């Protein structure tokens, strides 16, 4: 990961959070591991 970039937690709607949680469950089931998906957004001033 590029250490020179700034990232902030993504501000997501409840619907998008629910979709991410469903995606986590699907990936966790397929990998047999407890996975967590984290959503960040790039700092728009540094792109």
C-alpha positions in Angstrom: 0.0 0.0 0.0 1.3 3.5 -0.9 2.2 5.2 2.4 2.1 8.6 0.8 -1.7 8.7 0.3 -4.3 9.8 2.8 -7.4 7.7 3.3 -10.5 8.4 5.3 -13.3 6.0 6.3 -15.9 6.1 3.6 -19.2 7.7 4.5 -21.7 5.1 3.3 -25.5 4.8 3.3 -27.1 2.1 5.4 -27.9 0.2 2.2 -24.2 0.2 1.2 -23.1 -0.9 4.6 -25.6 -3.8 4.4 -24.2 -4.8 1.0 -20.7 -4.8 2.4 -21.7 -6.9 5.3 -23.3 -9.4 2.9 -20.1 -9.4 0.9 -18.1 -10.1 4.1 -20.3 -13.0 4.9 -19.9 -14.4 1.4 -16.2 -14.0 1.3 -15.8 -15.5 4.8 -17.9 -18.5 3.8 -15.9 -19.1 0.7 -12.5 -18.7 2.4 -13.5 -20.4 5.7 -11.9 -17.4 7.5 -13.5 -14.5 9.5 -12.9 -11.7 7.0 -13.7 -8.0 7.5 -14.1 -5.6 4.6 -13.1 -2.0 5.3 -14.2 0.9 3.0 -11.9 3.9 2.7 -12.0 6.8 0.2 -9.0 8.6 -1.1 -8.5 12.2 0.1 -9.7 14.1 -3.0 -7.0 16.8 -2.5 -4.2 14.2 -2.9 -5.4 12.2 -6.0 
